Amino acid sequence: MHKHHSALGLAKAQSTVLPTVGGGIDIARRNPVDPVTLIRPHAAARAARFFAEKFPGRSMYAVKANPSPDLLQVLWDNGITHYDVASIAEVRLVARTLPDATLCFMHPVKAEEAVAEAYFTHGVRVFSLDSIEELDKVMRATRNASDLTLCVRLRVSSEYSKLSLASKFGVAPGESKELLFAARQAADALGICFHVGSQAMTPDAYAQAMERVRAAIVEAAVTVDVIDVGGGFPSSYPGMEPPPLERFFETIHRAFESLPISYSAELWAEPGRALCAEYSSVVVRVERRRGNELYINDGAYGALFDAAHIGWRFPVTLLREPESTVRDHPFSFYGPTCDDMDHMAGPFLLPADVQVGDYIEIGMLGAYGAAMRTAFNGFGSEETVIVDDEPMVSLYTDLTGHAGVASNVVKL
Ligand SMILES: *Cc1c(COP(=O)(O)O)cnc(C)c1O
């Protein structure tokens, strides 16, 4: 048994990593009072190898999706050498966890002090930006460094994605010419990046964004060295089963090959969710049942932020022995805090006889689950167990390239 610190070294309890056991049912047998996070290093390793081998360019991991140092190490060990970081705390975290990793500071609005520390202390050379002011800031903070890769972030549509990233960042169509030109003057290498939004459900999202890139390059008439297609690669959730990732890769590769860029230009991607969604799940206990509403011991302020705030649905399994044979029924969840917003509408399909004291495993919480956890109202748990069973759903298990969909994932 060993202890490790919460990812960003922020004020959080230490987690306890228990020895590997089979899976959720083994945890339920121990009758834990608090929620238990199950982690599956083999699933993250498989995702990392998939991207490292099949993406037709360089895959860098978007650290915000899950900054666990254990996960960073798994990704590194399986071929992910580049990391997309967005804050100075993430820069320091990855620099100390993976000293040989290459860091790319891809937040378009940064503190000048953060840029300076990243450049001079941690060797960061890649920065993104979406305004002349930010370009000036980066140049000032690096004392007009001549070895920078500057990636201009374009605004693209999020219409094919479940979570929009289209309004906050990115230079608008028709306004990128001057910025690309100025960045070209300042940069050693010039990149163009974008983000189609998280959980893009079709490769068309990238094809359309690449057309926007083409227009920007033609308009500015600059030489571009890097095309960075960002994140957005989907995982599989109830009611959101995407096409195989290879289709996304093929579409991106074809679009990249047809751009008016130099032969030596590089293709990059910044997957977050797709590399870590399958990495963890959470085992929760039912503390009360009120009709079709289950009061469980984790929620909106724990690992279920997305389930509460954007209505995301996650696969669930009742962990009971012997297994319930009662047919599935839709339930919603309440989390443990005293806040009405601590509510997850679902619907989550569970056997209709679920009752107080039952344990439920909630799957696919490796991305934007563990990372969002708080200790609000005195709830939350850092207990973590490594398990070696398969995640409830995997995009990476079926060699035909189709998503492996668990039987409990039912389209309503
Ligand atoms: C959040 C983010 C990512 C990762 O997005 P996913 O949808 O999780 O793949 C990549 N790049 C940037 C700039 C981001 O903000």
The ligand as an SDF file (V2000), in Angstrom:
LIG
                    3D

 15 15  0  0  0  0  0  0  0  0999 V2000
   -9.7620   20.4420  -23.1990 C   0  0  0  0  0  0  0  0  0  0  0  0
   -8.7780   20.5720  -24.2950 C   0  0  0  0  0  0  0  0  0  0  0  0
   -8.3060   19.4400  -24.9740 C   0  0  0  0  0  0  0  0  0  0  0  0
   -8.8350   18.0480  -24.7180 C   0  0  0  0  0  0  0  0  0  0  0  0
  -10.1330   17.9150  -25.2060 O   0  0  0  0  0  0  0  0  0  0  0  0
  -10.8700   16.4930  -25.2270 P   0  0  0  0  0  0  0  0  0  0  0  0
  -12.2180   16.8280  -25.7510 O   0  0  0  0  0  0  0  0  0  0  0  0
  -10.8880   15.9940  -23.8370 O   0  0  0  0  0  0  0  0  0  0  0  0
  -10.1070   15.6020  -26.1270 O   0  0  0  0  0  0  0  0  0  0  0  0
   -7.3530   19.6230  -25.9500 C   0  0  0  0  0  0  0  0  0  0  0  0
   -6.8710   20.8510  -26.2540 N   0  0  0  0  0  0  0  0  0  0  0  0
   -7.3040   21.9640  -25.6160 C   0  0  0  0  0  0  0  0  0  0  0  0
   -6.7200   23.2740  -26.0140 C   0  0  0  0  0  0  0  0  0  0  0  0
   -8.2670   21.8680  -24.6260 C   0  0  0  0  0  0  0  0  0  0  0  0
   -8.7090   22.9790  -24.0200 O   0  0  0  0  0  0  0  0  0  0  0  0
  1  2  1  0
  2  3  1  0
  2 14  2  0
  3  4  1  0
  3 10  2  0
  4  5  1  0
  5  6  1  0
  6  7  2  0
  6  8  1  0
  6  9  1  0
 10 11  1  0
 11 12  2  0
 12 13  1  0
 12 14  1  0
 14 15  1  0
M  END
$$$$
